Amino acid sequence: MQLLLYHLFLWLYRNAIRIASLFDEKARQWRVGRHDIIQKIKTTLPHHEERVWIHCASVGEFEQARPLIEKIREQYPKRKILITFFSPSGYQQFKDYPLADYVFYLPFDGRRRSAQFVQIVNPSVAIFVKYEFWYYYISRLYHSQRPIILISGTFRPEQSFFKWYGGLFRKMLRRFSFFFLQDNQSKRLLSSIDIQGNVAVTGDTRYDRVNTIAQQAKKFPEIETWKGDSNLLIAGSTWQEDEILLQPFLSTFPQNWKLLLAPHEIDAKHLHELATLFGEEAVFYSQLQPQQKNQVLIIDNIGMLSSLYRYGDIAYIGGGFQKGGIHNTLEPAVFGLPVIFGPVYKKFIEATLLVENGFAFSVKNYEELNQTLTQLMENSETRVYQSQQLKKFVAQQCGATDKIMQILGQRYL
């Protein structure tokens, strides 16, 4: 019965994508990118290679996989690395990633497609990042006796694995060879369904990634000139709800503060909406002129944000008013920026840890945002001390990649 429901889910998902692709660009990319994908993979891959297959749902999961990919490339240079993405955003951004030998869309799950994929790719090990549990892929890997690994895994009590109706999902988990988890709660939850022994709490590889980003952060002289001696609030990966919340606060900004806004979507329509919302106080990065001193700078490209946090004093992270939740909070945290975000964050362990340790603040409305920002802006000594402690905290969380590689190398590579 549960497998029948899983088939129904797959059927509904595929048809929803077909309909959405008529008017949504991402859905169209999802569908077009998978056209004849099995044949494309078959003609691309040569025979007789030893391949490590790493699957990432999207951009965030790739950033978690990235430190591990770098280590595998460094320590096992003869292994070929094949990366798959489920989402168009991940594939489009990293399809030319230089440390991967091959990057593809993951063919949609199904008995025949999964069998073809596993036979063609012939991975010596399959590594899934954080989540994405596809029944037929896991079954095919398991029955062909290929190791199945989960890295940076995290589980919550409300997930189907731990419910009375979650038999099919528990079956998938029991086919994994090893779990590298972010926290002890996830380990206890797996133990509650008799998964133990092949489990290690190694932490989150994103800490290693953001630490590398901080060490390699680019400089932007034009941003330094625009900022001048001002303090800077950086609003990263914002959605419309975040931007509408932030805009009224500009009128109460202290004179020595500016706002740098990097929206999640940078299509022409949204950029026009931002220009209207922030008015004459705002200038787009692509139009920034020397000595221009607008109070608001809007970043209208992709790829700068992680380095831009080096210039910030406080960060606001978008997505906390979206169903999916907040975006990357560790990128600003590694630079010591206290972080503010909306109420949808509790699925994210790193954000919860930041809140519990007093380095991050969740707000539900403008009044709470106004109070939090005002306190942070006006108490510079407290903010500087907080920044120093936050940098130490992030440094203490690093090291997950080396812990994973120690076990992975001994047993599976």
Backbone hydrogen bonds, N-H to C=O, Kabsch-Sander energy under -0.5 kcal/mol:
donor,donor_aa,acceptor,acceptor_aa,energy
5,L,1,M,-2.1
6,Y,2,Q,-2.1
7,H,3,L,-2.2
8,L,4,L,-2.1
9,F,5,L,-2.4
10,L,6,Y,-2.4
11,W,7,H,-2.5
12,L,8,L,-2.8
13,Y,9,F,-2.6
14,R,10,L,-2.4
15,N,11,W,-2.1
16,A,12,L,-2.3
17,I,13,Y,-2.2
18,R,14,R,-2.1
19,I,15,N,-2.1
20,A,16,A,-2.8
21,S,17,I,-2.5
22,L,19,I,-1.4
23,F,20,A,-1.7
24,D,20,A,-2.3
28,R,24,D,-1.9
29,Q,25,E,-2.5
30,W,26,K,-2.4
31,R,27,A,-2.1
32,V,28,R,-3.2
33,G,29,Q,-2.6
34,R,30,W,-0.6
34,R,31,R,-0.7
35,H,32,V,-1.5
37,I,34,R,-1.7
40,K,36,D,-1.9
41,I,37,I,-2.5
42,K,38,I,-2.5
43,T,39,Q,-2.3
44,T,40,K,-1.2
45,L,41,I,-2.3
51,R,49,E,-0.8
51,R,122,N,-0.6
52,V,80,K,-3.1
53,W,51,R,-0.6
53,W,125,V,-2.4
54,I,52,V,-0.6
54,I,82,L,-2.9
55,H,127,I,-3.0
56,C,84,T,-2.8
62,F,58,S,-1.8
63,E,59,V,-2.2
64,Q,60,G,-1.2
65,A,61,E,-2.0
66,R,62,F,-2.2
68,L,65,A,-0.5
69,I,65,A,-2.5
70,E,66,R,-2.4
71,K,67,P,-1.7
72,I,68,L,-2.7
73,R,69,I,-2.6
74,E,70,E,-2.0
75,Q,71,K,-3.0
76,Y,72,I,-2.7
79,R,76,Y,-1.8
80,K,50,E,-2.8
82,L,52,V,-2.8
82,L,80,K,-0.6
83,I,102,Y,-2.8
84,T,54,I,-2.1
85,F,104,F,-1.8
86,F,56,C,-1.1
86,F,57,A,-0.8
87,S,57,A,-2.4
91,Y,87,S,-1.9
92,Q,88,P,-3.2
93,Q,89,S,-1.6
94,F,90,G,-1.8
95,K,91,Y,-1.2
97,Y,94,F,-1.8
100,A,97,Y,-1.4
101,D,81,I,-2.0
102,Y,81,I,-1.8
104,F,83,I,-2.4
106,L,85,F,-2.8
114,S,110,G,-2.4
115,A,111,R,-1.4
116,Q,112,R,-2.4
117,F,113,R,-2.7
118,V,114,S,-2.6
119,Q,115,A,-2.1
120,I,116,Q,-2.5
121,V,117,F,-3.1
122,N,118,V,-2.2
124,S,51,R,-3.1
125,V,51,R,-0.8
126,A,147,P,-2.6
127,I,53,W,-3.3
128,F,126,A,-0.5
128,F,149,I,-3.3
129,V,55,H,-1.6
130,K,128,F,-0.6
130,K,151,I,-3.0
131,Y,129,V,-3.0
134,W,132,E,-0.7
135,Y,133,F,-0.6
138,I,134,W,-2.4
139,S,135,Y,-2.5
140,R,136,Y,-2.5
141,L,137,Y,-2.4
142,Y,138,I,-2.4
143,H,139,S,-2.7
144,S,140,R,-1.4
145,Q,142,Y,-1.5
146,R,141,L,-2.5
149,I,126,A,-3.0
150,L,178,F,-2.1
151,I,128,F,-2.3
153,G,180,F,-2.7
154,T,130,K,-0.8
159,Q,156,R,-2.0
162,F,159,Q,-1.7
163,K,160,S,-1.8
166,G,163,K,-1.8
170,R,166,G,-2.6
171,K,167,G,-2.1
172,M,168,L,-1.6
173,L,169,F,-1.9
174,R,170,R,-2.2
175,R,172,M,-1.3
176,F,173,L,-1.8
177,S,148,I,-2.7
178,F,148,I,-1.5
179,F,198,N,-2.3
180,F,150,L,-3.0
181,L,179,F,-0.6
181,L,200,A,-3.0
182,Q,153,G,-2.7
187,K,183,D,-1.1
188,R,184,N,-2.5
189,L,185,Q,-2.3
190,L,186,S,-2.1
191,S,187,K,-2.2
192,S,188,R,-1.7
193,I,189,L,-0.6
193,I,190,L,-1.2
194,D,191,S,-1.9
195,I,190,L,-2.5
196,Q,194,D,-0.6
200,A,179,F,-2.3
202,T,181,L,-1.8
202,T,200,A,-0.9
203,G,181,L,-2.1
205,T,203,G,-0.5
207,Y,204,D,-1.4
208,D,204,D,-0.5
209,R,205,T,-1.9
210,V,206,R,-3.0
211,N,207,Y,-1.8
212,T,208,D,-1.8
213,I,209,R,-2.3
214,A,210,V,-2.5
215,Q,211,N,-1.7
216,Q,212,T,-1.7
217,A,214,A,-0.7
223,I,220,F,-1.0
224,E,220,F,-2.0
225,T,221,P,-2.4
226,W,222,E,-2.1
227,K,223,I,-2.8
228,G,224,E,-2.5
230,S,227,K,-1.9
231,N,256,N,-3.8
233,L,258,K,-2.8
234,I,232,L,-0.6
234,I,314,I,-2.7
235,A,233,L,-0.6
235,A,260,L,-3.0
236,G,234,I,-0.7
236,G,316,Y,-2.5
237,S,262,A,-1.7
238,T,262,A,-1.0
243,E,239,W,-2.2
244,I,240,Q,-2.6
245,L,241,E,-1.4
246,L,242,D,-2.1
247,Q,243,E,-2.2
249,F,246,L,-1.1
250,L,246,L,-0.6
250,L,247,Q,-1.5
251,S,248,P,-1.1
252,T,249,F,-1.6
253,F,250,L,-1.3
257,W,254,P,-1.6
258,K,231,N,-2.0
259,L,295,Q,-2.5
260,L,233,L,-2.7
261,L,259,L,-0.5
261,L,297,L,-3.0
262,A,235,A,-3.1
262,A,260,L,-0.5
264,H,238,T,-2.8
265,E,238,T,-0.6
271,L,267,D,-2.3
272,H,268,A,-2.1
273,E,269,K,-1.9
274,L,270,H,-2.3
275,A,271,L,-2.2
276,T,272,H,-2.0
277,L,273,E,-2.5
278,F,274,L,-2.6
279,G,275,A,-1.4
281,E,278,F,-1.1
282,A,279,G,-1.7
283,V,296,V,-1.7
285,Y,298,I,-2.8
287,Q,284,F,-1.5
288,L,285,Y,-1.4
292,Q,289,Q,-2.0
296,V,281,E,-2.4
297,L,259,L,-2.3
298,I,283,V,-2.6
299,I,261,L,-3.0
299,I,297,L,-0.6
300,D,298,I,-0.7
307,S,304,M,-1.4
308,L,304,M,-1.7
309,Y,305,L,-1.3
310,R,307,S,-1.5
311,Y,308,L,-2.2
312,G,309,Y,-1.7
313,D,232,L,-2.9
313,D,314,I,-0.5
314,I,232,L,-1.6
315,A,338,P,-2.6
316,Y,234,I,-2.9
317,I,340,I,-3.0
318,G,236,G,-2.8
322,Q,319,G,-1.9
325,G,319,G,-0.6
325,G,322,Q,-0.6
326,I,344,V,-1.2
327,H,318,G,-2.0
333,A,329,T,-1.5
334,V,330,L,-2.3
335,F,332,P,-1.1
336,G,333,A,-2.1
337,L,332,P,-1.9
339,V,359,F,-2.0
340,I,315,A,-2.2
341,F,361,F,-2.1
342,G,317,I,-0.5
344,V,320,G,-2.4
345,Y,343,P,-1.4
348,F,345,Y,-2.1
349,I,347,K,-0.7
352,T,348,F,-2.2
353,L,349,I,-2.6
354,L,350,E,-1.9
355,V,351,A,-2.3
356,E,352,T,-2.7
357,N,353,L,-1.7
358,G,355,V,-1.7
359,F,354,L,-2.8
360,A,354,L,-1.2
361,F,339,V,-2.4
363,V,341,F,-2.6
369,L,365,N,-2.1
370,N,366,Y,-3.2
371,Q,367,E,-2.1
372,T,368,E,-2.5
373,L,369,L,-2.9
374,T,370,N,-2.1
375,Q,371,Q,-2.0
376,L,372,T,-2.2
377,M,373,L,-2.8
378,E,374,T,-2.3
379,N,375,Q,-1.5
380,S,378,E,-1.0
383,R,379,N,-2.2
384,V,380,S,-2.5
385,Y,381,E,-2.1
386,Q,382,T,-2.6
387,S,383,R,-2.2
388,Q,384,V,-1.9
389,Q,385,Y,-2.1
390,L,386,Q,-2.4
391,K,387,S,-2.1
392,K,388,Q,-1.6
393,F,389,Q,-2.3
394,V,390,L,-2.5
395,A,391,K,-2.1
396,Q,392,K,-1.9
397,Q,393,F,-0.9
397,Q,394,V,-0.8
398,C,394,V,-0.6
398,C,395,A,-1.0
403,K,399,G,-1.7
404,I,400,A,-2.4
405,M,401,T,-2.7
406,Q,402,D,-1.8
407,I,403,K,-1.2
408,L,404,I,-3.1
409,G,405,M,-2.8
410,Q,406,Q,-1.2
411,R,407,I,-2.0
412,Y,408,L,-2.6
413,L,408,L,-1.4
